Amino acid sequence: MQVKEDIQEKRGYPRVKKLFLISYINKEEGRQISPVSMGRTLDVSPSGIRVEVFQRIGINSQMELDIACNDETVSADGMVVHSSKIGNEVFVLGIKFNKMQHQLVEKS
């Protein structure tokens, strides 16, 4: 079995492993699904973020995020592009930002 070794990175920006606390609201079809909830980042990039949360959130859900970035809060909106369950009611989400968030990587 051969392994392809020239796999190219699909992302336009590298991920930076960084732990920030987040609060978020998720919406499906414009309707808020749950109250404000908490989670944490696993990695960030200007174009998106990977987060760990404690509730199932569907792909294509809209997210309103407040990210506690050192001594500042960064607000961002995005869409869930992937979701996977990694434990008992623990989920990892990939969220693509609606607008670039360069300050998240700059503050890392």
C-alpha positions in Angstrom: 0.0 0.0 0.0 1.4 3.4 -1.0 0.9 6.6 0.9 0.7 9.9 -0.9 3.4 12.1 0.6 2.7 15.3 -1.2 -0.5 16.1 0.5 -1.1 19.9 0.3 -2.7 21.9 3.1 -6.2 23.0 2.0 -6.4 25.9 4.4 -5.2 29.4 3.3 -4.0 30.1 6.9 -2.2 27.9 9.4 -3.9 26.9 12.6 -2.4 28.1 15.9 -3.0 25.8 18.9 -4.4 28.2 21.6 -6.8 27.8 24.5 -9.3 30.6 24.8 -12.6 30.4 26.6 -15.7 31.2 24.5 -19.3 31.9 25.0 -21.7 31.2 22.1 -25.2 31.1 20.8 -26.1 28.7 18.0 -28.9 29.3 15.5 -30.5 27.0 13.0 -32.6 28.6 10.2 -32.3 32.0 12.1 -33.8 30.6 15.3 -31.8 30.5 18.5 -31.5 26.8 19.6 -30.0 27.1 23.1 -29.2 29.7 25.7 -25.7 31.2 25.9 -23.3 28.3 26.4 -19.6 28.0 27.1 -16.7 26.1 25.5 -13.0 26.4 24.7 -10.9 26.8 21.6 -8.5 24.0 20.5 -6.9 26.0 17.7 -7.5 29.3 15.8 -6.8 30.8 12.4 -8.0 34.0 10.8 -10.5 32.1 8.8 -11.9 29.7 11.4 -11.7 28.1 14.8 -11.9 24.6 16.3 -13.8 24.4 19.6 -14.8 21.9 22.2 -18.4 22.2 23.4 -20.7 20.2 25.6 -23.8 19.9 23.4 -24.6 18.6 20.0 -24.6 21.3 17.3 -25.6 20.6 13.7 -23.5 21.3 10.7 -24.5 24.5 9.0 -25.7 26.0 12.3 -24.9 29.7 12.6 -22.7 30.6 15.6 -22.3 33.9 17.4 -19.1 33.7 19.4 -17.4 35.9 22.1 -13.8 34.7 22.5 -11.9 35.7 25.6 -8.6 36.5 24.0 -6.1 37.4 26.7 -7.4 40.7 28.1 -9.8 41.4 25.3 -13.0 39.9 23.9 -13.3 39.2 20.2 -16.8 38.8 18.8 -17.2 36.7 15.6 -19.9 35.1 13.6 -19.5 31.9 11.7 -21.0 28.6 10.4 -20.3 25.1 11.7 -18.6 23.1 8.9 -17.9 19.9 10.8 -18.9 18.4 14.1 -17.7 15.2 15.8 -18.5 13.6 19.2 -15.3 12.8 21.1 -16.7 11.8 24.5 -19.8 11.6 26.6 -21.6 14.8 25.5 -18.3 16.4 24.4 -18.1 17.6 20.8 -15.5 19.2 18.6 -16.7 21.8 16.0 -15.0 23.4 13.1 -16.4 26.9 12.6 -15.7 29.0 9.5 -15.9 32.7 10.2 -18.1 35.0 8.1 -15.3 37.6 8.3 -11.6 37.1 8.8 -10.4 37.4 12.4 -6.6 38.2 12.1 -6.5 39.5 15.6 -7.0 36.0 17.1 -3.7 34.8 15.7 -1.9 38.1 16.4 -2.9 37.8 20.1 -1.8 34.1 20.3 
